[in-house]
Amino acid sequence: MYEVAWKDEAEAGLRKIDRTIAKKIKNKVEKHLAQNPYVGKILKGNWKNFYRYRCFDNYRVIYEVQKTKLLIIVVKVGHRKEVY
């Protein structure tokens, strides 16, 4: 199981979202994504080497995986129109 670290920008993104949805996103990341971080889609372009994880149709979690440390670093969280 991977450890999950949240960057300040990701935490700020969670604060902008409705509190109940933000809590569900955080739970989903820490329980589901921590089990298998490769369920997300790998990104291209400016976000090369990052992954995106779809949460509740309209929200995305952008994260990086560090295999050697068994660590997931959540970089950004937000509505799909604004996160990229």
PyMOL commands that set and color helices and strands:
alter all, ss='L'
color gray80, all
select helices_A, chain A and resi 8-16+19-33+37-39+45-47
alter helices_A, ss='H'
color red, helices_A
select strands_A, chain A and resi 3-6+41-42+51-55+59-66+71-79
alter strands_A, ss='S'
color yellow, strands_A
deselect
rebuild
show_as cartoon
